[in-house]
């Protein structure tokens, strides 16, 4: 697990083992983690560019994409996420309706910042759903700390390691990470369980192998027993 998930320490690996029916403490896991790398580091990006500048062609199109997401404060579940290049008030209003769908009750309160895209159309639609809006103070990210922490999580554990090519590519990437985040990623604030945890497995009497299923092309892994 440490080899396949290099940025996961004992506090992330220990609950994954617990989910497989292997009850060990984090200190025991730490004893078996690999030691710090002592070899020669690979060349940095600047060194690579300088060494191969005569053989490189490059082109890029810069385009800003926005991710609208809804997170439940109590469970930390990512309820909904969509990508757009143009976050208008009308578009955001429709996303709030779709976030509720037909399977869950709308919340009593919605916390968001004071961005101009939360305009009149958004206010009318949210009000018709019976949701009270709470706008955070100016330049006060700690007032919406749970949402801000998720932004950091998806950047550190997903987007910083992926080259996003298109709008559809970003939507698929975000959706796959959310599925992993909701079902498998442990949270310290939840007692090291996931927001919507999978059913814990017990080692089968005939189990001989631990199968690793890659997530996001091997950026993360989930595990299960197999005979």
Residue pairs with C-beta under 8 A, 6 or more apart in sequence:
1 8
1 13
1 16
1 17
1 212
1 221
1 223
2 8
2 13
2 32
2 33
2 34
3 34
4 212
4 218
4 221
5 12
5 13
5 220
5 221
7 157
9 30
9 33
10 26
10 27
10 29
10 30
10 33
11 26
11 186
11 188
11 192
12 185
12 186
13 29
13 33
14 24
14 25
14 26
14 29
14 192
15 186
15 192
15 193
16 184
16 186
16 223
17 23
17 24
17 29
18 24
18 192
18 200
19 197
19 198
19 200
19 201
19 223
20 200
20 201
20 203
20 210
20 223
20 224
20 225
21 200
21 201
21 202
21 203
22 203
43 51
49 56
63 85
64 85
65 83
65 84
65 85
65 164
65 167
65 170
66 83
66 84
66 85
66 87
67 81
67 82
67 83
67 170
67 174
68 80
68 81
68 82
68 83
68 84
68 87
68 92
68 95
69 78
69 80
69 81
69 82
69 147
69 150
69 174
70 78
70 79
70 80
70 81
70 96
70 99
71 77
71 78
71 79
71 146
71 147
71 150
72 79
72 107
72 195
73 111
73 146
75 190
75 195
75 196
76 146
76 150
76 187
76 189
76 190
76 195
77 182
77 195
77 196
78 150
78 178
78 181
78 182
78 195
79 99
79 104
80 95
80 98
80 99
81 174
81 175
81 178
82 95
82 98
82 171
83 167
83 170
83 171
83 174
84 91
84 167
85 167
87 117
88 117
88 119
88 121
89 117
89 118
89 119
89 120
89 121
89 122
90 121
90 122
92 117
92 118
92 121
92 122
93 121
93 122
93 124
93 125
93 126
94 125
96 110
96 122
96 125
96 126
96 129
96 131
97 125
97 129
100 106
100 129
106 129
106 130
106 131
107 131
108 130
108 131
108 132
109 131
109 132
109 133
109 134
110 126
110 131
110 132
110 133
110 134
111 134
111 136
111 143
111 144
111 147
112 118
112 133
112 134
112 135
112 136
112 144
113 135
113 136
113 144
114 135
114 136
114 138
118 133
118 135
123 133
126 133
136 143
136 144
137 143
141 148
142 148
153 181
154 174
154 177
154 181
157 177
157 219
157 220
158 173
158 174
158 177
158 216
158 219
159 173
161 219
162 173
162 216
162 219
164 170
164 173
173 216
176 215
176 216
177 215
177 216
180 215
180 216
180 220
180 222
181 194
181 195
182 194
182 195
182 196
183 194
183 196
183 197
183 198
184 194
184 197
184 198
184 215
184 220
184 222
185 194
185 220
186 192
186 193
186 194
187 193
187 194
187 195
201 224
201 225
203 225
204 225
204 227
206 227
207 225
207 226
207 227
208 226
208 227
209 225
209 226
209 227
210 223
210 224
210 225
210 226
211 223
211 224
211 225
211 226
212 221
212 222
212 223
213 221
213 222
213 223
213 224
214 220
214 221
215 221
215 222
